[in-house]
């Protein structure tokens, strides 16, 4: 089997749209496949390879460390992606 890279995209939803309108295939996170596969337009199967755990990292400037709105947003992101990461068996969220 030989890899033929046709395109790279900045967001998974763009990849899904490309798949809907072509005969291409993609390797995407399982949780995304579970969501988009429900529409019946795309078929999701397990890739025949081991993928590394997905790591989501947060970075912010030191001056925003104590800004209440910034703190709230970081907490929301950790709550959203930390739960998804732990249930998917990945290494989770790293806040730096």
Buried (B, 14 or more C-beta within 10 A) or exposed (E): EEEEEEEEEEEBEEBBEBBEEEEEEBEBBBBBBEEBBEEEEBEBEEEEEEEEEBEBEEEBEEEEEEEEEBEEBBEEBBEEBBEBBEEBEBEBBEBE
